[in-house]
């Protein structure tokens, strides 16, 4: 999860386990919306009151790129969507070693060790 998304999760009081569950569901093909270019939207939060945008290559890599409250922003569109798709293309083209370096140098939080919450 990138730093910006982690800050948004903390601000929205979304537990890491909740995000890990959203990633787990996405890996199983249970996505709320497909945005395209390996981007998916998942409902997260206590009552699904937040949306998480995930970059996902099933069972290989997943990055939580953006989290937003649905009452403030109902959807991703325009320049924000274009930017997310461009970044997703870069992530898709990066090899495994480059991806690991990117995650490490950018301070991304690893959710793979988090215990997924069962409330989703």
N, C-alpha and C positions, 0 to 999 in steps of 0.2 A: 504494500500500500504506500503510495507516495505521501510525502510530508503534508501537502495541502489537504489531502483526503483525511489523513490522520487528525489534523487540527479540526476539520469539519466534524469528524466523528466524535471527538472529545467535546466539542462545543454542543453537539446534539445529544450527548450522553449515550452514544451508541457503543456498546461493548465490543471489544475485539472478537469475542466469541460469536456475537451476532453477525459480524462481517464474515467470519470464517464459515458460518452456516450458509450465508448467501453465496459464497464462493463454492462451497460443497454442492449446493443445489444447482448452481450454474454448470459445474462439471458433470452433473448427472443429466444435463439437458433441460432442467426445470428453470427456465428463464421467464421473467415477466415481459420483457420486450427485447427484440433484436434491433439494434440500431444500424448494424452493418459494419464492415471492416473490423471484425473480431470484437465489436463493442456490444455490450448487453446492459440492460437496465434492470436492476433488482430493487424490490421494495425492502427496506430495512427500518429498524427502529421498533419501539414498543408496539405501535399499532400500524406499522407500515407507513409512518408519516414522513419518512425520508426516502430518497432514491439514491442508489449507488450506481455509478457507471463503471463497469468492469471491462478491462481488456482481457480477453480469454482465448487461449489456444488450449482446448480441452486436454486435461491431464498432463499438460506440459508447463504452462505458465499462466498466471493470472495476476493482474495488477488492478487494485481499486484506484481509479483515476480521479473520481469526483464524487462528492456526496452533497446533496442539496435537499432542503425541506420542500415538500411538494406544495405547501401552502404559500411559499414565496415564489417558487418557480415550478410551474406545472410540467414543463418538458424542456428538453435540450433542443435548441434550434439555432439557425443562423450561423454567425461567426464562431460561436462556442462549439457547435457541432462540427463545423469545418476543421477547427483546431484539434478537437479530439480525434477525428478521423485521420488527420495528418500525423498526429503523434502515434496513433495505433499502427499506421503503416510503418513508421520507423521501428516501433517495437516488434512488429512481425518480421521485419527484415534483419534484425539484430541476432547474431548467433548466441548460443548459450553462454559462452565466456563473456561476450560483450554485455549481455543482459545482466549477468551477475555483477560485473563491474559497474554498470549503470545503477543497479539497485544499491550497491555498497557506497558508491561515491555520492549518491543523492540522498542517502539516509532513509531509504524506504523501510517500513516496518514489515517484518515477515510474519504472516498469519498462519503459516503451516504448522507451528507448534501450539497454536491456540486450540482449545477444546471448543468445538462448535456447540452453541447453545441449542437446546431442543425446543425452544418456544416458537420457532418460525414455521 
